[in-house]
Structures are given as C-alpha cells and as structure tokens.
Amino acid sequence: MLSIAAYRDLFLSHLKQEIIVRDPENLYAPIDYILNLGGKRLRPVLTLMTADLFGGKHQDALKAAMAIEIFHNFSLVHDDIMDDAPLRRGKQTVHEKWDLNTGILSGDAMLIVAYQFFEHYPAETFKELAQLFSKTAIEVCEGQQYDVDFETRDDVQVDHYLKMITYKTAVLVGAAMKMGAIVAKAPAEDAKAIYDFGLNLGIAFQLMDDYLDAFGDPDTFGKQLGGDIIENKKTFLYLKTLENLPDAEAMQLHHLFSISPEDTTDKIQVVKDLMISSGAAAQTQKEIECYTQKALQILEQLSIESSKKAILKDFAISLMNREI
C-alpha cells in the first residue's frame, strides 16, 4: 500500500501521459485544461487504493481511474454551463474561456473518452466496468436533475436532499472503489461492500462540503464562504434549519433565500446565526459522523487484513475532519 500522496502523484503522472492535445485543438485543449485545474483527485486515488487493498496491482487500475476522473470532470464542465458559473477552482470555466458550444462538445468528447479507457481490459472485466459505469453515469445525471428541480421547488425535504447527493456525488465515489475491486478480481460480496463503504463516505463528504461552505476556515477552504447561502441552495444545513425554526424565523429564512442582494455579507451572517441557533449546524456535524460510522461498520464485512482496514478507517476519519 502507498500513501494517499503517492497514489495521487502516480495518477497525475499517468494523466499527463494520457491526455495529449491534438487536432482539432479546440476540442482537446479544453479537456486538457479542465483536467489540469487541480482538485483533490479523490476518486481516482480510491480506485488505485482499492485495487491494492484486494491484492491487485494499482498499475492495472490506472485506466479505470482515468475513466472515473475524466467522467467527473465532464460532469463539472456541463454543470458549470448549466449554472452559468464563471469560475472553477479559481480559474475560468471552460465555456467562459472558450465558448458555450465548445464547452458542450468537449464535455461530450470527455464522456466518450472515459468509456474508451475500459477497452484496455479483458472482455469480462470490460463488461463489469462498463456496466457499473453506465449505471453510475445515469444516476449522476438523475442527481443533477434533482438538483436543478430543487431550485424552483418549495417542498424539498431532508430525505429528498440526501437522495440527490447520493446520486449526484456519492455513487461516483462508490463506483470508483468498486472499479478497483473489479480490476483486482475481488469476490463479489467484497466488491459490493466496498461500493457501500464508498457510497456512505461520499454522502459524508458532500455533507462536509455543505458544512464547510458555511463554517469553514476562509484561509484554508479555498473559495468564498457562504457560496451556497448566496446562491440560495437548499442544502442539508438549510433544510434542517428550516425544519427546526419557529414559524416567524422560518418565514425570515424563506425570505432571505428568495432574494439576491448585491451586498450579501449581512445575509450570510444572519443565515449562519439561524443555522447555529436552530441546532442545524450541530445536527449536520452529527450526520457527517453518522454516515462516516456507517462506512466504517461496513469495513468489518471485508475479507482483507486488519492493517488494510486501518488504512481505510484513517482515510475516512481524515475526510470527516478535513478543513478543505
């Protein structure tokens, strides 16, 4: 087993070898651009790590890790178009740097390129990977549609939100880990268990993102705090706050989430105060811990050495305690 940093470096080295700008340049340059904007590389690292966990070789999982990372970034390119977002990781989004048509077409190409990486595997492995990938890809699209629908719905509940982030975010984390298990030819029950581990970890990861967006350290978070509040996102934090508040304050929160003032400083602080006073901030932290513990309980089902389980446990706890 390697360190997280070593897996990340190994993947990034492979990424540079695989992604080459060729003609037509305006199709492939945006792909190279988005893939080199940085990010945690959480999903491909998990694919490589899981292959080693089940006695395989992480080198054999590099193509599957590439597919996962390219698909993830494809979804970001199209999400940015749908959100009309000007920045991604502090840099211009693809459709802003080029244009809308280029963003759509390069995103489409990324999805196809992602599938092509499975062609490097033997027929049976290819079939398993492609089936899992197709299932995951359509679930991510469904999660994105739920997210879009929530913007105009006033009846969104906590369970609706959890379903949305499960599809939009967590299934890809689960799939990344299961792909590593498939490449390593792990037993079917272990492959399913590691998928469930990743699924619960992915939910905890997104809930932590929601929490840090409001209450993170501005020096380490890497983007503007309160972005979800400014954009009136119906996150777990918001929904729990609304659920806990008395009618008068709930009406105030509804009103704050129906306006987009140019000066958002007061709005952010008022909403954050309500999130704390209502108990929603503390409940969100408990929910993050709950899903992390669900993931850790699944580890006991895996037929791998205790030392390897300890690596996954440390990784899960580090995600729960992260500040970025």
Secondary structure, 3 states (H helix, E strand, C coil): CCCHHHHHHHHHHHHHHHCCCCCCHHHHHHHHHHHCCCCCCHHHHHHHHHHHHCCCCHHHHHHHHHHHHHHHHHHHHHHHHHHCCCEECCEECHHHHCCHHHHHHHHHHHHHHHHHHHHHCCHHHHHHHHHHHHHHHHHHHHHHHHHHHHCCCCCCCHHHHHHHHHHHHHHHHHHHHHHHHHHCCCCHHHHHHHHHHHHHHHHHHHHHHHHHHHHCCCCCCCCCCCHHHHCCCCCHHHHHHHHHCCHHHHHHHHHHCCCCCCCCHHHHHHHHHHHHHCCHHHHHHHHHHHHHHHHHHHHCCCCCCHHHHHHHHHHHHHHHCCCC
